[in-house]
Amino acid sequence: MHLPYTMELTRGWRFVHGAAKRWDGIHHGACYDATKAGHEVGEMDIFLSENGWQDVVVPHDWNTEQLASPEHIPSLGFKPRDTGWYFIEPTLPEYPEDACVTLEFDGVMGESVVYVNGVLAGRNESGYTGFAMDVSDYMLPGKNQIVVSVDNRRWEGWWYEGAGIYRPVRLRVQPAVHFARKATFVRPRPADRG
């Protein structure tokens, strides 16, 4: 792999509207019984197999699919506010062990929580602010898993905001020594032209 390397995460996303089944509430007995039966079903397996996932392309706004109703707020398009979950399993080529891997979201409408390979990697509370996180310690060459929960029940504006991962997402692999994202500033000085 030649660095820097960027992978656009557009296709391959799966989405479920509402609360994901058993993500928070799985009990020990379910895992224990399945393992004793030889299935070795863990929390993530239940999360992936027992939800009604649909394939989506990011950018994605799940609110466009919701029915408008006068019981909901007019300035928000008469659309309901709710939660949703996304996951994707990108495969990264081999890269240097000391490389910096960054996961970048240009916009997720709602309070979002991001998990990478089962580890809480970051949170973002503003749907209007892009964000990035260093996931070098959680990502590996080969197949990985990214899960994003989005809670869009609270709104920030007085207009239709949409819901979900509504802007591009990418993985960026850079050399250990690199310019930090949005941390470079050039301050011009007047030149003495005398």
Order of alpha helices (4+ residues) and beta strands (2+ residues): beta-beta-alpha-alpha-beta-beta-beta-beta-beta-beta-beta-beta-beta-beta
